[in-house]
């Protein structure tokens, strides 16, 4: 059973780490890793050991899965940093539980091949409402409100900037955060974006998008813009 528990722990950590990675290979890996986890639960049952099987499920739910949820994104960040020059700052961390629910709901409304027009339009409306809810969550926080005030920005400013970033390729889940809406949740990337918007001669739009992706993917340090130092600090 020790070997089975070790395999279950390793597979669960691998699954949670894989959830924060991207690409077709990540999806394929996730499928096989989850099959392995299910196999760990089934193995004791094939030997008639249903009590150890139930105990294993309980330990997995109470201990292994929560710990993997904490460690998984950090392992993913470490893997994503490999081959990158940096410099790095502390990773922003996992979003709060309320935001995670919103992000998962948005991700679940992604385009599905073969959808009829009515369903696609309904999902688009739901997605828009969820994105607005994410911005609402940010604007209720005093530190975010303070950054917005310093730059004279409002919700319309954010939505306009987010539209520009989406056109540059930002969009979707990145290490547990849904971009570009996640930018509004943290003073550092929000300050960076609004600083650039105040003086666009400092960086190209595409470079801004890539810097934000690096910040959320790998914890890369965002460039400091002149306006940011003078107006926000």
Secondary structure per residue as TSV (DSSP state, phi and psi in degrees):
chain	resnum	aa	ss	phi	psi
A	1	X	-	360.0	-29.6
A	2	X	H	-61.1	-43.5
A	3	X	H	-62.4	-37.4
A	4	X	H	-67.9	-41.7
A	5	X	H	-64.0	-40.9
A	6	X	H	-61.9	-41.6
A	7	X	H	-65.6	-39.8
A	8	X	H	-65.0	-43.3
A	9	X	H	-62.5	-46.9
A	10	X	H	-63.2	-42.3
A	11	X	H	-68.1	-37.9
A	12	X	H	-67.3	-42.9
A	13	X	H	-63.4	-40.8
A	14	X	H	-63.7	-38.9
A	15	X	H	-65.6	-44.7
A	16	X	H	-68.7	-35.8
A	17	X	H	-64.9	-44.6
A	18	X	H	-62.5	-30.8
A	19	X	H	-60.9	-24.3
A	20	X	T	-97.0	1.9
A	21	X	-	-99.2	170.3
A	22	X	-	-127.9	162.6
A	23	X	S	107.8	166.5
A	24	X	H	-62.4	-40.3
A	25	X	H	-61.7	-37.2
A	26	X	H	-63.1	-41.3
A	27	X	H	-63.2	-44.3
A	28	X	H	-64.0	-43.8
A	29	X	H	-60.5	-43.0
A	30	X	H	-58.8	-38.9
A	31	X	H	-63.3	-48.0
A	32	X	H	-71.3	-34.9
A	33	X	H	-64.2	-41.5
A	34	X	H	-69.6	-31.9
A	35	X	H	-62.5	-39.1
A	36	X	H	-64.2	-41.0
A	37	X	H	-62.2	-45.8
A	38	X	H	-60.6	-39.8
A	39	X	H	-61.7	-35.3
A	40	X	H	-63.2	-35.5
A	41	X	H	-75.5	-33.3
A	42	X	H	-77.4	-31.8
A	43	X	H	-52.3	-49.2
A	44	X	H	-63.4	-32.4
A	45	X	H	-66.0	-34.6
A	46	X	H	-66.3	-18.9
A	47	X	T	-103.0	11.5
A	48	X	T	75.6	13.9
A	49	X	-	-98.9	75.1
A	50	X	H	-76.1	-31.2
A	51	X	H	-66.1	-47.7
A	52	X	H	-59.5	-32.9
A	53	X	H	-66.0	-43.1
A	54	X	H	-65.7	-39.6
A	55	X	H	-62.3	-41.2
A	56	X	H	-62.9	-42.4
A	57	X	H	-61.9	-42.6
A	58	X	H	-63.2	-44.6
A	59	X	H	-64.2	-39.4
A	60	X	I	-63.4	-45.3
A	61	X	I	-69.6	-38.6
A	62	X	I	-85.0	-31.4
A	63	X	I	-123.3	-57.8
A	64	X	I	-64.0	-49.5
A	65	X	H	-63.7	-47.0
A	66	X	H	-60.4	-41.9
A	67	X	H	-65.1	-40.1
A	68	X	H	-64.1	-34.0
A	69	X	H	-63.8	-30.5
A	70	X	H	-81.3	-43.5
A	71	X	H	-80.9	-32.0
A	72	X	H	-53.5	-52.3
A	73	X	H	-62.9	-31.8
A	74	X	H	-70.4	-37.5
A	75	X	H	-66.1	-39.8
A	76	X	H	-61.6	-43.4
A	77	X	H	-61.2	-42.1
A	78	X	H	-60.9	-42.5
A	79	X	H	-66.6	-40.6
A	80	X	H	-68.5	-26.1
A	81	X	H	-76.9	-18.8
A	82	X	T	-62.6	128.0
A	83	X	T	88.2	-4.4
A	84	X	-	-100.4	142.6
A	85	X	-	-78.4	-22.7
A	86	X	-	79.9	-155.3
A	87	X	-	-70.8	162.1
A	88	X	B	-117.0	154.0
A	89	X	-	-125.3	179.6
A	90	X	-	-60.8	135.8
A	91	X	-	-61.9	144.0
A	92	X	-	-64.3	-21.2
A	93	X	-	90.7	177.9
A	94	X	-	-74.6	146.3
A	95	X	-	-70.0	159.4
A	96	X	-	-59.4	159.3
A	97	X	H	-58.0	-38.6
A	98	X	H	-63.2	-41.5
A	99	X	H	-68.4	-38.1
A	100	X	H	-59.7	-39.2
A	101	X	H	-64.5	-41.7
A	102	X	H	-64.5	-45.2
A	103	X	H	-62.4	-42.9
A	104	X	H	-63.3	-38.3
A	105	X	H	-65.4	-40.8
A	106	X	H	-62.8	-47.1
A	107	X	H	-61.5	-34.8
A	108	X	H	-69.8	-14.6
A	109	X	T	-98.3	15.7
A	110	X	S	-60.6	158.2
A	111	X	-	-60.1	132.9
A	112	X	-	-114.5	125.2
A	113	X	T	-55.7	136.3
A	114	X	T	90.5	0.8
A	115	X	-	-64.8	140.5
A	116	X	-	-76.2	162.9
A	117	X	H	-60.8	-41.4
A	118	X	H	-63.1	-43.6
A	119	X	H	-65.1	-43.1
A	120	X	H	-62.5	-41.2
A	121	X	H	-67.3	-39.9
A	122	X	H	-63.6	-41.5
A	123	X	H	-66.2	-36.9
A	124	X	H	-63.5	-39.1
A	125	X	H	-66.9	-42.8
A	126	X	H	-63.4	-39.9
A	127	X	H	-64.4	-41.9
A	128	X	H	-63.2	-41.0
A	129	X	H	-65.1	-38.6
A	130	X	H	-68.4	-39.0
A	131	X	H	-63.8	-39.4
A	132	X	H	-63.7	-37.7
A	133	X	H	-63.9	-37.0
A	134	X	H	-65.6	-41.3
A	135	X	H	-67.0	-40.3
A	136	X	H	-57.3	-43.1
A	137	X	H	-58.8	-42.1
A	138	X	H	-68.0	-45.1
A	139	X	H	-69.4	-15.9
A	140	X	T	-77.5	-13.9
A	141	X	S	-86.9	131.6
A	142	X	H	-57.6	-40.0
A	143	X	H	-68.0	-32.5
A	144	X	H	-74.2	-42.5
A	145	X	H	-59.0	-38.3
A	146	X	H	-64.6	-43.3
A	147	X	H	-62.8	-43.3
A	148	X	H	-61.2	-42.8
A	149	X	H	-63.9	-41.2
A	150	X	H	-60.8	-31.3
A	151	X	T	-101.0	2.9
A	152	X	T	63.3	31.2
A	153	X	-	-95.9	156.7
A	154	X	-	-138.6	-174.4
A	155	X	H	-57.2	-41.5
A	156	X	H	-62.7	-37.6
A	157	X	H	-59.4	-47.4
A	158	X	H	-61.6	-47.1
A	159	X	H	-62.4	-37.8
A	160	X	H	-65.2	-45.4
A	161	X	H	-66.1	-40.2
A	162	X	H	-63.0	-37.8
A	163	X	H	-61.6	-39.3
A	164	X	H	-66.2	-40.8
A	165	X	H	-67.5	-38.0
A	166	X	H	-61.2	-38.4
A	167	X	H	-64.1	-23.4
A	168	X	T	-89.9	-0.5
A	169	X	T	108.7	-1.6
A	170	X	-	-81.0	130.6
A	171	X	-	165.4	134.1
A	172	X	E	103.4	-176.4
A	173	X	E	-77.4	133.7
A	174	X	E	-134.3	112.4
A	175	X	T	43.4	47.5
A	176	X	T	89.7	-4.2
A	177	X	E	-114.1	140.2
A	178	X	E	-96.5	113.4
A	179	X	E	-94.6	147.7
A	180	X	T	-89.0	-3.6
A	181	X	G	-58.7	-28.6
A	182	X	G	-64.3	-23.0
A	183	X	G	-58.6	-37.1
A	184	X	G	-71.5	-11.9
A	185	X	G	-84.9	-13.8
A	186	X	S	-132.1	131.8
A	187	X	H	-57.1	-38.3
A	188	X	H	-63.6	-57.2
A	189	X	H	-68.5	-30.7
A	190	X	H	-66.8	-42.4
A	191	X	H	-61.2	-43.1
A	192	X	H	-60.1	-46.4
A	193	X	H	-66.2	-44.4
A	194	X	H	-70.7	-31.2
A	195	X	H	-64.0	-43.8
A	196	X	H	-64.7	-39.6
A	197	X	H	-64.7	-29.8
A	198	X	H	-72.4	-26.0
A	199	X	-	-150.8	91.5
A	200	X	G	-76.8	-4.2
A	201	X	G	-73.7	-14.4
A	202	X	G	-74.5	-32.6
A	203	X	S	-149.0	152.7
A	204	X	-	-73.9	151.2
A	205	X	H	-58.2	-41.8
A	206	X	H	-64.8	-37.1
A	207	X	H	-66.3	-35.8
A	208	X	H	-62.3	-46.1
A	209	X	H	-60.8	-44.3
A	210	X	H	-66.6	-36.0
A	211	X	H	-64.6	-39.6
A	212	X	H	-68.6	-40.1
A	213	X	H	-61.5	-44.3
A	214	X	H	-62.1	-35.8
A	215	X	H	-64.7	-46.1
A	216	X	H	-80.2	-34.2
A	217	X	H	-74.5	-44.5
A	218	X	H	-127.8	0.9
A	219	X	-	71.3	27.9
A	220	X	B	-68.9	144.4
A	221	X	-	-68.5	130.3
A	222	X	-	-77.2	144.1
A	223	X	-	-60.7	146.5
A	224	X	-	-96.5	121.2
A	225	X	-	-96.4	153.4
A	226	X	H	-57.3	-43.8
A	227	X	H	-62.5	-35.4
A	228	X	H	-62.5	-42.4
A	229	X	H	-68.2	-42.9
A	230	X	H	-73.6	-37.8
A	231	X	H	-99.4	-24.3
A	232	X	T	-125.0	-42.7
A	233	X	-	84.8	360.0
